[in-house]
Amino acid sequence: MQAVIFDLDGTLLNTLDDLRNSVNAALKMHGLPERTMDEVRRFLGNGLSELVRRAIGKPDQALHDAVLQDTRRLYKMKCRECTVPYEGIPELLQTLRDRGMRIAVVSNKPDAEVKTLCKAFFGDVIDAAIGQLSGVPLKPAPDSVLRAMQELHVSAENSIYIGDSDVDILTAKHAGLPCISVLWGFRDKSFLENAGAACFAQRPEEINRLI
């Protein structure tokens, strides 16, 4: 194995509080009811635009666009207020690096915030950090993962994908990668099994043994 490609939210970082606070502040600005932690957790996985669409709960494109604009602005300011790495993640990343592996992060959140968070919490351990880019389909389309492999100069045969959601399982499948589903993130084991997950990690240190 030469490369490990990680999802970000719910896999490396617990970003739930900052995402909830940002979308709720935007909803409140537009006179809409705020969402609970569990609701926001369920809404995550397909990018900020889909998070806002689900949080609004009704088909109104103009309203969606306005709330999305405010959510993006607020999250840009709030993305590091409460976010923290999951316990054991910094140590795992360093262990993988010490083993000579290349490490990438691929996320559906805005590219600027992905790069900011990876740099702030993981420094130079991450070789490539890729978020939502204009004109590039979001996960579960494989485009961003394929781009990451190009940046790392590795092939699918020598890479593995790690994430916490059904979106990640499909992303790995579409990119031709094996997948490890983590159980400390935003989805539980039963949900992941129903989505087709076959390999699980209960704690970060298990990933080092699995690969």
ChimeraX commands (.cxc) that place a marker at each C-alpha (Angstrom):
marker #1 position 0.00,0.00,0.00 radius 0.5
marker #1 position 1.37,3.38,-1.03 radius 0.5
marker #1 position -1.43,5.85,-0.32 radius 0.5
marker #1 position -4.34,6.41,2.04 radius 0.5
marker #1 position -7.15,8.75,1.02 radius 0.5
marker #1 position -9.36,10.03,3.83 radius 0.5
marker #1 position -12.71,11.73,4.01 radius 0.5
marker #1 position -12.56,14.73,6.37 radius 0.5
marker #1 position -15.82,15.40,8.26 radius 0.5
marker #1 position -16.70,12.54,10.59 radius 0.5
marker #1 position -13.49,10.71,9.71 radius 0.5
marker #1 position -10.52,12.88,10.67 radius 0.5
marker #1 position -12.29,15.86,12.23 radius 0.5
marker #1 position -15.44,16.28,14.31 radius 0.5
marker #1 position -16.85,19.30,12.49 radius 0.5
marker #1 position -20.47,18.87,13.54 radius 0.5
marker #1 position -20.75,21.78,15.99 radius 0.5
marker #1 position -19.30,24.36,13.61 radius 0.5
marker #1 position -21.44,23.16,10.70 radius 0.5
marker #1 position -24.58,23.14,12.84 radius 0.5
marker #1 position -23.86,26.59,14.25 radius 0.5
marker #1 position -23.22,28.03,10.79 radius 0.5
marker #1 position -26.31,26.62,9.10 radius 0.5
marker #1 position -28.54,27.44,12.08 radius 0.5
marker #1 position -27.32,31.04,12.16 radius 0.5
marker #1 position -28.09,31.33,8.45 radius 0.5
marker #1 position -31.53,29.74,8.88 radius 0.5
marker #1 position -32.33,32.14,11.71 radius 0.5
marker #1 position -31.32,35.13,9.56 radius 0.5
marker #1 position -34.01,34.10,7.07 radius 0.5
marker #1 position -36.72,33.42,9.64 radius 0.5
marker #1 position -36.45,29.64,9.39 radius 0.5
marker #1 position -36.46,27.15,12.28 radius 0.5
marker #1 position -33.09,25.92,13.49 radius 0.5
marker #1 position -32.12,22.26,13.23 radius 0.5
marker #1 position -31.06,19.87,15.99 radius 0.5
marker #1 position -27.65,18.24,16.19 radius 0.5
marker #1 position -29.09,14.88,15.10 radius 0.5
marker #1 position -30.85,16.46,12.13 radius 0.5
marker #1 position -27.70,18.21,10.94 radius 0.5
marker #1 position -25.73,14.99,11.38 radius 0.5
marker #1 position -28.20,13.19,9.10 radius 0.5
marker #1 position -28.08,16.00,6.55 radius 0.5
marker #1 position -24.29,15.87,6.15 radius 0.5
marker #1 position -22.29,14.06,3.51 radius 0.5
marker #1 position -23.21,15.65,0.19 radius 0.5
marker #1 position -21.74,19.14,0.54 radius 0.5
marker #1 position -22.95,22.47,1.93 radius 0.5
marker #1 position -25.53,23.04,-0.80 radius 0.5
marker #1 position -27.33,19.78,-0.02 radius 0.5
marker #1 position -27.00,20.41,3.73 radius 0.5
marker #1 position -28.81,23.72,3.28 radius 0.5
marker #1 position -31.44,22.18,1.00 radius 0.5
marker #1 position -32.23,19.51,3.58 radius 0.5
marker #1 position -32.19,22.02,6.44 radius 0.5
marker #1 position -34.67,24.32,4.68 radius 0.5
marker #1 position -36.98,21.38,4.04 radius 0.5
marker #1 position -38.96,22.89,1.17 radius 0.5
marker #1 position -38.34,23.47,-2.56 radius 0.5
marker #1 position -37.48,27.18,-2.83 radius 0.5
marker #1 position -34.42,27.81,-4.99 radius 0.5
marker #1 position -34.14,31.53,-4.25 radius 0.5
marker #1 position -34.33,30.89,-0.52 radius 0.5
marker #1 position -31.85,28.03,-0.82 radius 0.5
marker #1 position -29.35,30.22,-2.64 radius 0.5
marker #1 position -29.64,33.00,-0.06 radius 0.5
marker #1 position -29.27,30.67,2.93 radius 0.5
marker #1 position -26.38,28.86,1.23 radius 0.5
marker #1 position -24.54,32.12,0.64 radius 0.5
marker #1 position -24.87,33.05,4.31 radius 0.5
marker #1 position -23.94,29.55,5.48 radius 0.5
marker #1 position -20.76,29.63,3.40 radius 0.5
marker #1 position -19.83,33.07,4.72 radius 0.5
marker #1 position -20.48,32.08,8.33 radius 0.5
marker #1 position -18.73,28.72,8.06 radius 0.5
marker #1 position -15.65,30.36,6.59 radius 0.5
marker #1 position -15.46,32.36,9.84 radius 0.5
marker #1 position -16.55,29.59,12.22 radius 0.5
marker #1 position -14.87,26.48,10.79 radius 0.5
marker #1 position -12.27,26.26,13.57 radius 0.5
marker #1 position -14.28,27.39,16.61 radius 0.5
marker #1 position -15.30,23.95,17.90 radius 0.5
marker #1 position -13.78,21.53,15.39 radius 0.5
marker #1 position -11.24,19.04,16.74 radius 0.5
marker #1 position -9.52,15.90,15.44 radius 0.5
marker #1 position -10.95,12.65,16.72 radius 0.5
marker #1 position -8.85,11.06,19.45 radius 0.5
marker #1 position -5.98,9.09,17.96 radius 0.5
marker #1 position -6.16,10.65,14.49 radius 0.5
marker #1 position -2.99,12.79,14.65 radius 0.5
marker #1 position -1.05,9.76,15.89 radius 0.5
marker #1 position -2.50,7.56,13.14 radius 0.5
marker #1 position -1.53,10.02,10.41 radius 0.5
marker #1 position 2.00,10.29,11.74 radius 0.5
marker #1 position 2.31,6.50,11.93 radius 0.5
marker #1 position 1.17,6.14,8.33 radius 0.5
marker #1 position 3.64,8.82,7.26 radius 0.5
marker #1 position 6.42,7.04,9.18 radius 0.5
marker #1 position 5.55,3.89,7.21 radius 0.5
marker #1 position 6.24,5.82,4.03 radius 0.5
marker #1 position 2.65,6.22,2.91 radius 0.5
marker #1 position 1.29,9.21,1.03 radius 0.5
marker #1 position -1.82,10.78,2.58 radius 0.5
marker #1 position -4.65,12.71,0.93 radius 0.5
marker #1 position -7.93,14.20,2.11 radius 0.5
marker #1 position -10.94,14.45,-0.21 radius 0.5
marker #1 position -14.06,16.23,1.01 radius 0.5
marker #1 position -17.33,17.67,-0.29 radius 0.5
marker #1 position -16.88,20.82,1.80 radius 0.5
marker #1 position -15.46,23.99,0.16 radius 0.5
marker #1 position -11.88,23.57,-1.01 radius 0.5
marker #1 position -10.57,26.60,0.90 radius 0.5
marker #1 position -11.92,25.30,4.22 radius 0.5
marker #1 position -10.56,21.80,3.55 radius 0.5
marker #1 position -7.08,23.20,3.02 radius 0.5
marker #1 position -7.38,25.53,6.03 radius 0.5
marker #1 position -8.47,22.76,8.38 radius 0.5
marker #1 position -5.92,20.22,7.16 radius 0.5
marker #1 position -3.09,22.72,7.50 radius 0.5
marker #1 position -4.25,23.91,10.92 radius 0.5
marker #1 position -4.70,20.48,12.48 radius 0.5
marker #1 position -2.30,18.24,10.59 radius 0.5
marker #1 position 0.42,20.50,9.19 radius 0.5
marker #1 position 2.59,18.90,6.53 radius 0.5
marker #1 position 1.44,15.32,7.21 radius 0.5
marker #1 position -1.25,15.70,4.52 radius 0.5
marker #1 position 0.22,15.55,1.01 radius 0.5
marker #1 position -2.94,16.61,-0.84 radius 0.5
marker #1 position -6.16,18.22,0.43 radius 0.5
marker #1 position -9.03,18.57,-2.03 radius 0.5
marker #1 position -12.49,20.00,-1.42 radius 0.5
marker #1 position -15.37,21.17,-3.58 radius 0.5
marker #1 position -14.04,22.73,-6.79 radius 0.5
marker #1 position -16.00,24.57,-9.46 radius 0.5
marker #1 position -16.97,22.25,-12.29 radius 0.5
marker #1 position -15.88,19.09,-10.47 radius 0.5
marker #1 position -18.65,16.66,-9.41 radius 0.5
marker #1 position -18.95,16.03,-5.69 radius 0.5
marker #1 position -18.50,12.62,-4.11 radius 0.5
marker #1 position -19.71,9.93,-4.67 radius 0.5
marker #1 position -18.43,10.80,-8.15 radius 0.5
marker #1 position -14.79,9.64,-8.20 radius 0.5
marker #1 position -13.32,12.77,-9.81 radius 0.5
marker #1 position -11.77,14.30,-6.69 radius 0.5
marker #1 position -10.34,10.97,-5.55 radius 0.5
marker #1 position -8.82,10.36,-8.98 radius 0.5
marker #1 position -7.35,13.86,-8.84 radius 0.5
marker #1 position -5.85,13.09,-5.42 radius 0.5
marker #1 position -4.23,9.92,-6.74 radius 0.5
marker #1 position -2.75,11.92,-9.61 radius 0.5
marker #1 position -1.30,14.44,-7.16 radius 0.5
marker #1 position 0.15,11.62,-5.06 radius 0.5
marker #1 position 1.47,9.79,-8.16 radius 0.5
marker #1 position -0.18,6.52,-7.11 radius 0.5
marker #1 position -2.61,4.06,-8.70 radius 0.5
marker #1 position -5.84,2.54,-7.42 radius 0.5
marker #1 position -4.07,-0.79,-6.97 radius 0.5
marker #1 position -1.82,0.79,-4.32 radius 0.5
marker #1 position -4.38,3.00,-2.58 radius 0.5
marker #1 position -7.19,2.70,-0.04 radius 0.5
marker #1 position -10.08,4.99,0.87 radius 0.5
marker #1 position -11.33,5.65,4.41 radius 0.5
marker #1 position -14.59,7.38,5.37 radius 0.5
marker #1 position -17.61,7.38,7.65 radius 0.5
marker #1 position -20.63,7.45,5.35 radius 0.5
marker #1 position -22.58,5.80,2.56 radius 0.5
marker #1 position -21.26,8.52,0.26 radius 0.5
marker #1 position -17.73,7.37,1.05 radius 0.5
marker #1 position -18.56,3.72,0.33 radius 0.5
marker #1 position -19.88,4.68,-3.10 radius 0.5
marker #1 position -16.96,7.03,-3.73 radius 0.5
marker #1 position -14.46,4.25,-3.10 radius 0.5
marker #1 position -16.42,1.87,-5.33 radius 0.5
marker #1 position -16.60,4.38,-8.18 radius 0.5
marker #1 position -12.85,5.08,-7.89 radius 0.5
marker #1 position -11.98,1.37,-7.80 radius 0.5
marker #1 position -10.57,1.49,-4.27 radius 0.5
marker #1 position -11.06,-0.75,-1.23 radius 0.5
marker #1 position -12.82,1.05,1.60 radius 0.5
marker #1 position -12.57,1.06,5.38 radius 0.5
marker #1 position -15.65,2.49,7.11 radius 0.5
marker #1 position -14.98,4.16,10.46 radius 0.5
marker #1 position -17.45,3.87,13.33 radius 0.5
marker #1 position -16.67,7.06,15.26 radius 0.5
marker #1 position -18.21,9.39,12.67 radius 0.5
marker #1 position -21.68,10.53,11.61 radius 0.5
marker #1 position -23.19,7.12,10.67 radius 0.5
marker #1 position -23.59,3.95,12.74 radius 0.5
marker #1 position -22.57,0.41,11.81 radius 0.5
marker #1 position -26.06,-0.77,10.88 radius 0.5
marker #1 position -26.50,2.12,8.46 radius 0.5
marker #1 position -23.09,1.48,6.92 radius 0.5
marker #1 position -23.74,-2.25,6.58 radius 0.5
marker #1 position -26.98,-1.51,4.76 radius 0.5
marker #1 position -24.98,0.79,2.46 radius 0.5
marker #1 position -22.62,-2.05,1.59 radius 0.5
marker #1 position -19.73,-1.57,4.01 radius 0.5
marker #1 position -17.65,-4.69,4.55 radius 0.5
marker #1 position -14.58,-3.51,6.49 radius 0.5
marker #1 position -14.81,-1.47,9.70 radius 0.5
marker #1 position -12.54,0.35,12.13 radius 0.5
marker #1 position -13.81,0.99,15.64 radius 0.5
marker #1 position -10.80,3.13,16.61 radius 0.5
marker #1 position -8.17,5.01,14.58 radius 0.5
marker #1 position -5.33,2.70,15.61 radius 0.5
marker #1 position -7.14,-0.22,13.97 radius 0.5
marker #1 position -6.63,1.40,10.57 radius 0.5
marker #1 position -2.87,1.01,10.86 radius 0.5
marker #1 position -3.33,-2.72,11.39 radius 0.5
marker #1 position -5.88,-3.11,8.61 radius 0.5
marker #1 position -3.60,-1.64,5.95 radius 0.5
marker link #1:1,2 radius 0.2
marker link #1:2,3 radius 0.2
marker link #1:3,4 radius 0.2
marker link #1:4,5 radius 0.2
marker link #1:5,6 radius 0.2
marker link #1:6,7 radius 0.2
marker link #1:7,8 radius 0.2
marker link #1:8,9 radius 0.2
marker link #1:9,10 radius 0.2
marker link #1:10,11 radius 0.2
marker link #1:11,12 radius 0.2
marker link #1:12,13 radius 0.2
marker link #1:13,14 radius 0.2
marker link #1:14,15 radius 0.2
marker link #1:15,16 radius 0.2
marker link #1:16,17 radius 0.2
marker link #1:17,18 radius 0.2
marker link #1:18,19 radius 0.2
marker link #1:19,20 radius 0.2
marker link #1:20,21 radius 0.2
marker link #1:21,22 radius 0.2
marker link #1:22,23 radius 0.2
marker link #1:23,24 radius 0.2
marker link #1:24,25 radius 0.2
marker link #1:25,26 radius 0.2
marker link #1:26,27 radius 0.2
marker link #1:27,28 radius 0.2
marker link #1:28,29 radius 0.2
marker link #1:29,30 radius 0.2
marker link #1:30,31 radius 0.2
marker link #1:31,32 radius 0.2
marker link #1:32,33 radius 0.2
marker link #1:33,34 radius 0.2
marker link #1:34,35 radius 0.2
marker link #1:35,36 radius 0.2
marker link #1:36,37 radius 0.2
marker link #1:37,38 radius 0.2
marker link #1:38,39 radius 0.2
marker link #1:39,40 radius 0.2
marker link #1:40,41 radius 0.2
marker link #1:41,42 radius 0.2
marker link #1:42,43 radius 0.2
marker link #1:43,44 radius 0.2
marker link #1:44,45 radius 0.2
marker link #1:45,46 radius 0.2
marker link #1:46,47 radius 0.2
marker link #1:47,48 radius 0.2
marker link #1:48,49 radius 0.2
marker link #1:49,50 radius 0.2
marker link #1:50,51 radius 0.2
marker link #1:51,52 radius 0.2
marker link #1:52,53 radius 0.2
marker link #1:53,54 radius 0.2
marker link #1:54,55 radius 0.2
marker link #1:55,56 radius 0.2
marker link #1:56,57 radius 0.2
marker link #1:57,58 radius 0.2
marker link #1:58,59 radius 0.2
marker link #1:59,60 radius 0.2
marker link #1:60,61 radius 0.2
marker link #1:61,62 radius 0.2
marker link #1:62,63 radius 0.2
marker link #1:63,64 radius 0.2
marker link #1:64,65 radius 0.2
marker link #1:65,66 radius 0.2
marker link #1:66,67 radius 0.2
marker link #1:67,68 radius 0.2
marker link #1:68,69 radius 0.2
marker link #1:69,70 radius 0.2
marker link #1:70,71 radius 0.2
marker link #1:71,72 radius 0.2
marker link #1:72,73 radius 0.2
marker link #1:73,74 radius 0.2
marker link #1:74,75 radius 0.2
marker link #1:75,76 radius 0.2
marker link #1:76,77 radius 0.2
marker link #1:77,78 radius 0.2
marker link #1:78,79 radius 0.2
marker link #1:79,80 radius 0.2
marker link #1:80,81 radius 0.2
marker link #1:81,82 radius 0.2
marker link #1:82,83 radius 0.2
marker link #1:83,84 radius 0.2
marker link #1:84,85 radius 0.2
marker link #1:85,86 radius 0.2
marker link #1:86,87 radius 0.2
marker link #1:87,88 radius 0.2
marker link #1:88,89 radius 0.2
marker link #1:89,90 radius 0.2
marker link #1:90,91 radius 0.2
marker link #1:91,92 radius 0.2
marker link #1:92,93 radius 0.2
marker link #1:93,94 radius 0.2
marker link #1:94,95 radius 0.2
marker link #1:95,96 radius 0.2
marker link #1:96,97 radius 0.2
marker link #1:97,98 radius 0.2
marker link #1:98,99 radius 0.2
marker link #1:99,100 radius 0.2
marker link #1:100,101 radius 0.2
marker link #1:101,102 radius 0.2
marker link #1:102,103 radius 0.2
marker link #1:103,104 radius 0.2
marker link #1:104,105 radius 0.2
marker link #1:105,106 radius 0.2
marker link #1:106,107 radius 0.2
marker link #1:107,108 radius 0.2
marker link #1:108,109 radius 0.2
marker link #1:109,110 radius 0.2
marker link #1:110,111 radius 0.2
marker link #1:111,112 radius 0.2
marker link #1:112,113 radius 0.2
marker link #1:113,114 radius 0.2
marker link #1:114,115 radius 0.2
marker link #1:115,116 radius 0.2
marker link #1:116,117 radius 0.2
marker link #1:117,118 radius 0.2
marker link #1:118,119 radius 0.2
marker link #1:119,120 radius 0.2
marker link #1:120,121 radius 0.2
marker link #1:121,122 radius 0.2
marker link #1:122,123 radius 0.2
marker link #1:123,124 radius 0.2
marker link #1:124,125 radius 0.2
marker link #1:125,126 radius 0.2
marker link #1:126,127 radius 0.2
marker link #1:127,128 radius 0.2
marker link #1:128,129 radius 0.2
marker link #1:129,130 radius 0.2
marker link #1:130,131 radius 0.2
marker link #1:131,132 radius 0.2
marker link #1:132,133 radius 0.2
marker link #1:133,134 radius 0.2
marker link #1:134,135 radius 0.2
marker link #1:135,136 radius 0.2
marker link #1:136,137 radius 0.2
marker link #1:137,138 radius 0.2
marker link #1:138,139 radius 0.2
marker link #1:139,140 radius 0.2
marker link #1:140,141 radius 0.2
marker link #1:141,142 radius 0.2
marker link #1:142,143 radius 0.2
marker link #1:143,144 radius 0.2
marker link #1:144,145 radius 0.2
marker link #1:145,146 radius 0.2
marker link #1:146,147 radius 0.2
marker link #1:147,148 radius 0.2
marker link #1:148,149 radius 0.2
marker link #1:149,150 radius 0.2
marker link #1:150,151 radius 0.2
marker link #1:151,152 radius 0.2
marker link #1:152,153 radius 0.2
marker link #1:153,154 radius 0.2
marker link #1:154,155 radius 0.2
marker link #1:155,156 radius 0.2
marker link #1:156,157 radius 0.2
marker link #1:157,158 radius 0.2
marker link #1:158,159 radius 0.2
marker link #1:159,160 radius 0.2
marker link #1:160,161 radius 0.2
marker link #1:161,162 radius 0.2
marker link #1:162,163 radius 0.2
marker link #1:163,164 radius 0.2
marker link #1:164,165 radius 0.2
marker link #1:165,166 radius 0.2
marker link #1:166,167 radius 0.2
marker link #1:167,168 radius 0.2
marker link #1:168,169 radius 0.2
marker link #1:169,170 radius 0.2
marker link #1:170,171 radius 0.2
marker link #1:171,172 radius 0.2
marker link #1:172,173 radius 0.2
marker link #1:173,174 radius 0.2
marker link #1:174,175 radius 0.2
marker link #1:175,176 radius 0.2
marker link #1:176,177 radius 0.2
marker link #1:177,178 radius 0.2
marker link #1:178,179 radius 0.2
marker link #1:179,180 radius 0.2
marker link #1:180,181 radius 0.2
marker link #1:181,182 radius 0.2
marker link #1:182,183 radius 0.2
marker link #1:183,184 radius 0.2
marker link #1:184,185 radius 0.2
marker link #1:185,186 radius 0.2
marker link #1:186,187 radius 0.2
marker link #1:187,188 radius 0.2
marker link #1:188,189 radius 0.2
marker link #1:189,190 radius 0.2
marker link #1:190,191 radius 0.2
marker link #1:191,192 radius 0.2
marker link #1:192,193 radius 0.2
marker link #1:193,194 radius 0.2
marker link #1:194,195 radius 0.2
marker link #1:195,196 radius 0.2
marker link #1:196,197 radius 0.2
marker link #1:197,198 radius 0.2
marker link #1:198,199 radius 0.2
marker link #1:199,200 radius 0.2
marker link #1:200,201 radius 0.2
marker link #1:201,202 radius 0.2
marker link #1:202,203 radius 0.2
marker link #1:203,204 radius 0.2
marker link #1:204,205 radius 0.2
marker link #1:205,206 radius 0.2
marker link #1:206,207 radius 0.2
marker link #1:207,208 radius 0.2
marker link #1:208,209 radius 0.2
marker link #1:209,210 radius 0.2
marker link #1:210,211 radius 0.2
view
